[in-house]
C-alpha cells in the first residue's frame, strides 16, 4: 500500500513562524507552555521551523530551548503535534514499531486474551503510546480507526506486523470523513478488504460483527469483563437491558447467566436486527424491543412493571465541552438513570454506564446519586469498574479512562 504526501499547507494562524535564525536542526517545534500530555494544541505551540511536511517527525523543544522530545507534526490539524517520545534521544519510525510490539506483547502475554476471546483491542491510541491509532481484532479481521495523518502515512508496515503476530489476514479501515478532510488523509491510499461481517466468540458466547452498520470499529470490546461479571447476578432473574445495541449484556445475562427473562431495548433498528441474529447464534430467547429507551422506561413506570436487574448502557451523551457546561448531556444521563432506578425492584441490581470521556468518574457517580434521590430511592454501591485491561491508560492521558460502570443495589 502506497501513501502519497499532500503539499505542505501554510502554518495555522496561531502558530508562529520560525525565528530568523536558529542552531536547531530542522524540522523542529518550540512549545509555548509546558505539557506532558501527548496531544499538543495550537495555543500550546510557540515557534515552528519552516516548510514542515505534514505528518513528519519533529524535534520538540520547551520554552527555554531545551530538548523535550519528539512527535508527529501537522501544522493545520486540530491537534498539530502528537508527542510520541519524551527525552533527547533521536527517534525514527522504528520507535512506532517498538511501541506496537509492546502493545501486542501485553495482549498475547500477561493478558492472554486469545484463551477466552478472539475479539479484543490491540492498540488503544494514547493508552499504548500510539496516539491517533485504534486497532481491534475480530476473528481474522483487524478493524482499524485512524485519526492522524502521521499514523496514516506509516500504517502499511504496522498493519503487516499486526497481521503477522496476530494471525489475521483481513483489514477494515475507518477514517471519519471530517477527520480525513482536516488531516488531509487520502483514504484511497489504503484499501479495506471486502468484509461485510465476521463471527467472534467471547467467554463462550458467539456474536456477529457487522462492519457495514456497526458503530466505531464494529463491536464494543471494552465491556467484555463487565458482561462476564453481569452473568453472576442474573440466574433466574428478570432482566431489562436499556440501550442494548447488538445485545452484549442481554446475551451475557441469558446465555451465561441463566436469566429467567431478558427484555432488551434500543432505538437503532440495525442494532436490534443484529442483536436478533446474535441471539439466534446462541439459540437464546430474548424479547427485543425497537423503541426509545426513555419512552420504554416511562411506559414501564406507568404500568408499574419492574425488573430484578437493570442495565443502562447509553451511547455517549456528552460529546463536547459545550454540552458539559450547559448540562444538556448531564440532564439526559440523570433522566435515564432516574427512569432505570424507578423500574428496578427494591433490592435489585442496577448496572449503569457512561462512555463520555468528559464526564469524570466522580461526576458520574454524583449524577447517579442525584437521579436516585430525586425519585425517593437509595443506592448501595457495590463497585465501580471500567474498560478491560486491553484498554490501558497512560498517566499523562488519564481521560483515556472514558468508560465508567457503577454497580449498585436499589432500595
Secondary structure, DSSP 8 states (H G I E B T S, - for coil): ------------TTSB---S--SS-SSEEEESS---SSEE-GGGEEEE-SS--TTEEEEEE-TTS-EEEEEEE-TTSSS-EEEEEESSS---HHHHHHHHHHHHHHHHTTS-GGGTBSEEEEEEGGGGT-TTEEEEEETTEEEEEE--HHHHHTHHHHHHHHHHHHT--EEEEE--HHHHHHHT--GGGS------EEEEEETTEEEEEETTT-STTSS-GGGHHHHHHHGGG-TT-EEEEES-TTTHHHHIIIIIT--SEEEEEES-HHHHHHHHHHHHHTT---EEEES-HHHHHHHHHHTT--EEEEEE----S--SHHHHHTTHHHHHHHHHHHHHHHTEEEEEEEEEEE--TTS-HHHHHHHHHHHHHTTT--EEEEEEE-S-TTS---TT-GGG---EEEEEEE-
